[in-house]
C-alpha cells in the first residue's frame, strides 16, 4: 500500500485497529500474509546452492541464494569446481517508481560457518566493503547462530589469504564496534574495516524500542558515508533473511525520506517484495514486518517534532526582532522572557512513548546539525545509558529543509 510518508501514523493506527478487531487476523497480519503468498523463491533458480560441492557452505539447507543476484567470489582455485560460491546476495533498489536516485547497495548473507570464514573475508575484500553489520549473537537460546570470524582484541589472525588485526573495540547498551585492519597476502594495501555488532535484538521477537535500531543505522551510515569509495555494506544475521532483511528495508525507506522529504510516497509492502526478489524470505515474520512500520513511523514522528520545534524557535526569533526594532517607539525594552518564550533551544523532545529523544539545535545556527561522531573504537567508549536504546536520534538539518521530492531446518532470525 503506497502512502505519503507524513501520513504513516494514520496507517499504523488503522492496521493496529484491524488487528485488534479481528483477533489478529487482519491489519498487519493480512498484509504480511499477502506478501507471503507472493513469495518468489520458487520463481528464480537457486541451483548453485544446491550443488553437492556447495551444500556444506549453507547454514540452513533450504535458505539458498538466487543464482541471478548471488555474489560470485573471484579469487578462487580454478581447479575446484564451483568454488566461487558463497551464500550471499547483492541487494539494491530496482524500482525507480519509488526509489528514484537511490544507489546504495547491500550484501545480505548468512552467519559464517567454520568452513566459510575465508570465503566471507574474500567477499569483503573483493567488494571493497568497509562496514559490516552483524545482527545476531554467536549463540542464542543455546543454539549456534554464527561462528566468530574475527580475532580477539589486540590479536592478529589469518583467514585464508587474508590477515586480520583487531585494533580496538568499544561497546554501548545496543552494540559493539570493532575496528580491524585487513591485508591480503602478496599485496601492500591495508584497509580499515568496521564491524558493527548489534546486540540489542532479543533472542525472541523484536526490540521494544525502534529507536535503538534507528540510532544504530544512523551510526552505521555515518561511518559508511565518510569512507571514500567504500563498497557495499555487508549485513548478516544467522540465516541472512529475517533481521538482515528488516535492517535493510528500514534503512532503504529512511534513506528515501531523507532524500525526498516527508512529502514522498513510501510502500513498505512493495519494498519488501522488491528485496525478496533478490534474496528470498527477507523480513521473515509478521513481527518483523510490523517492526518495519513502527521504525519508519518513529523516524517520521521524530522528524516532524523537530521541524515543529525549529519552526517555533524561528517564529519566536522573529517576534523578538519585531519588538526590538519597532519604529513606533524610540526605545523598547524587550519583555522578560519566560521558559515558554525563551529563544534558547527547546529541551530535548521525547519521541512518542518509545523512549528515544531528539536533540534540537539552536534555530539561529547556520551550521548543519550532526550527532556525535560515529564511535571510534580507538577513542572513548560509545555513549550509553543504563539500558535499552537511549542514544539520541539526531537527524541532520538538511533532511528537514529539503522539500524536493550446515544446519538443518529454518531458523527464525
SULNOR-V372036 format. One record per helix or strand of 2 or more residues. SS is the DSSP state (~ for helix, > for strand). FROM is the first residue (numbers start at 1). TO is the last residue. If there is no record, write none. Layout:
BEGIN
SS	FROM	TO
SS	FROM	TO
END
This chain:
BEGIN
>	3	4
~	5	21
~	28	37
~	47	50
~	55	57
>	70	72
>	85	92
>	105	109
~	114	126
>	131	134
>	139	140
>	143	144
>	156	159
>	162	171
>	175	184
>	190	198
~	210	226
>	233	236
~	242	260
>	265	266
~	268	276
~	286	324
>	349	350
>	357	358
~	397	401
END
